[in-house]
């Protein structure tokens, strides 16, 4: 099957309905602000092939029952277990392999990188901070974790040295004290420069909802413009969508990229599909899906407040 890069860009421009080959377009409006409504894990292309939802940016908690973790990992769709340096608590790829390796339905497709469990796939990804910008590293070599850096360029260099793909993650959401804000005019040139050095820019992040300090749907809209302008200079950069789920297992596989199942044989075939733009975007700034306000409070705000309530 041929999903060309041109089609990817078309799908983005036309919105979620453009990928409605499996009959999902009519439901697009239901995805607004409701975690229970999510991009379907599998859709079919016009010629009947399975397209699998690949959510490469999610941080589920390791502190859930094995049964619940198995259910999430084994459900249809692909999840990137996105590790970060700093406090432990995120279910990483290595944790998941350790917990599942003796299960008869588990198979590692590429050691250290990509596995299949029941109907689901999971891969190792990492989130790395570089100054005020964040990056998602995909399909990188080596076992050790990435370190956060003061400079975005150093992070890109670190990921390239390990042969990884670089996603500029939700570049207009800037950390500000305990919360986030939308990037300002002074930060704009750094964002566009960094965009030009990246392979992908995250144009839809389901956690960028408009609540309290956030007001961040604007961040998704700005990132979409950045990608469509070729990083402000007609430089090719591919669009990327993810859940960016935090803690709750059910927040993974909320949205992402649809990749033909034929391309999920191993980390190499998956990478080739991503690099060449052979995928559809599942989410967009306008239609979502976004995590619900209640779920956002539960997964993002309450954990910050709990230490003060004890
Ligand atoms: Zn994240």
Boltz pocket constraint, residues with backbone or C-beta under 6 A from the ligand:
constraints:
  - pocket:
      binder: B
      contacts: [[A, 57], [A, 59], [A, 82], [A, 127], [A, 244], [A, 245]]
      max_distance: 6.0
